[in-house]
Amino acid sequence: MELDFSPMQPFMDGLLMNLLIVIGLPLIGAIILRYILVKLKLSDYFAGVLASFAFLYLAYKTFMTIAV
Protein backbone atom coordinates (compact mmCIF):
# COMPACT_ATOMS: atom_id res chain seq x y z
CA MET A 1 0.00 0.00 0.00
CA GLU A 2 1.41 3.36 -1.02
CA LEU A 3 0.53 6.71 0.48
CA ASP A 4 -0.12 9.68 -1.78
CA PHE A 5 1.51 12.81 -0.40
CA SER A 6 0.94 14.93 -3.52
CA PRO A 7 -1.74 17.18 -1.90
CA MET A 8 0.88 18.26 0.66
CA GLN A 9 3.50 19.13 -1.98
CA PRO A 10 2.94 22.95 -2.03
CA PHE A 11 2.97 23.09 1.77
CA MET A 12 6.14 21.01 1.99
CA ASP A 13 7.88 23.14 -0.64
CA GLY A 14 7.10 26.31 1.29
CA LEU A 15 8.13 24.72 4.57
CA LEU A 16 11.44 23.58 3.11
CA MET A 17 12.19 27.03 1.67
CA ASN A 18 11.43 28.74 4.99
CA LEU A 19 13.56 26.20 6.86
CA LEU A 20 16.46 26.77 4.49
CA ILE A 21 16.16 30.53 4.93
CA VAL A 22 15.87 30.40 8.75
CA ILE A 23 18.76 27.94 9.19
CA GLY A 24 20.91 28.46 6.09
CA LEU A 25 21.42 32.21 5.97
CA PRO A 26 22.34 32.64 9.66
CA LEU A 27 24.61 29.59 9.46
CA ILE A 28 26.52 31.04 6.53
CA GLY A 29 26.75 34.38 8.33
CA ALA A 30 28.07 32.73 11.50
CA ILE A 31 30.68 30.75 9.57
CA ILE A 32 31.89 33.89 7.82
CA LEU A 33 31.97 35.78 11.14
CA ARG A 34 34.01 33.02 12.78
CA TYR A 35 36.47 33.02 9.87
CA ILE A 36 36.89 36.81 10.12
CA LEU A 37 37.36 36.67 13.90
CA VAL A 38 39.99 33.94 13.62
CA LYS A 39 41.82 35.99 10.97
CA LEU A 40 41.77 38.92 13.42
CA LYS A 41 43.78 36.70 15.82
CA LEU A 42 41.00 35.93 18.30
CA SER A 43 41.18 32.52 19.91
CA ASP A 44 39.26 29.73 18.22
CA TYR A 45 37.13 29.20 21.31
CA PHE A 46 36.13 32.86 21.66
CA ALA A 47 35.45 33.18 17.93
CA GLY A 48 33.28 30.06 18.08
CA VAL A 49 31.29 31.37 21.03
CA LEU A 50 30.68 34.73 19.34
CA ALA A 51 29.72 33.01 16.08
CA SER A 52 27.30 30.74 17.96
CA PHE A 53 25.60 33.70 19.61
CA ALA A 54 25.48 35.48 16.25
CA PHE A 55 23.86 32.41 14.69
CA LEU A 56 21.20 32.24 17.39
CA TYR A 57 20.45 35.96 17.10
CA LEU A 58 20.30 35.91 13.29
CA ALA A 59 18.13 32.77 13.26
CA TYR A 60 15.74 34.42 15.73
CA LYS A 61 15.55 37.64 13.71
CA THR A 62 15.07 35.74 10.45
CA PHE A 63 12.35 33.56 11.99
CA MET A 64 10.54 36.60 13.37
CA THR A 65 10.75 38.31 9.98
CA ILE A 66 9.30 35.29 8.16
CA ALA A 67 6.70 34.50 10.83
CA VAL A 68 5.18 38.00 10.79
N, C-alpha and C positions, 0 to 999 in steps of 0.2 A: 504494500500500500504506500503510495507516494502522496506527500502533502503538497498542495499548491500554494506557494507564497507570493504569487504574482500580484494579488491585490495590495500587498504591503510594499511593493517595490518603490513607489514614489516616496513613501514615508521613510524607508530605509536609506534611500539615496540622500535625502535631506538630513537625516540623522548622522550619516557617515560624514557628509560635508561639514556639518557643524562640529562634530567631534574632531575632525582633522584641523579645523580652524582653532578650536579651543585648546587643543593639545599641541598641535604642530607649530604654530607661529610662536607661542611663548617658549617652546623647547628650543627652536632655532635661535631665538633671541638670547636665551640663557647660555647656550653653547658659545655663541659669539661673544657674549659678555665675559664668560670665563676665560676664553682665549685671550681677549684684550687684557684682562686683569693679570693673567699669568705673564704676558709679554711686558707688562708694567712692573714686573718683579715682585708681585705679591705672592705669598705662599700658596701652594696648591690647595691646601685646606681652606684658607680664608677665601680664596677665589671661588671655590666650590660652594661654600656656605652662602656667599653673596649671590652667586648665580642661582642657587636653589631658592632663595627668598625672592629673587627677581622673577623666576619662573612661576612661583606661586602667585605673586602679585599680578603678573601679566595674564596668567590663566584666569584669575578672578575677574580682572577688568574686561577681558575678552568675553568671558561667559556672561557677565552683566550686560555688556553691549549687545550680545546676540539675544539674550533672554528678554530684553525690553523691547 
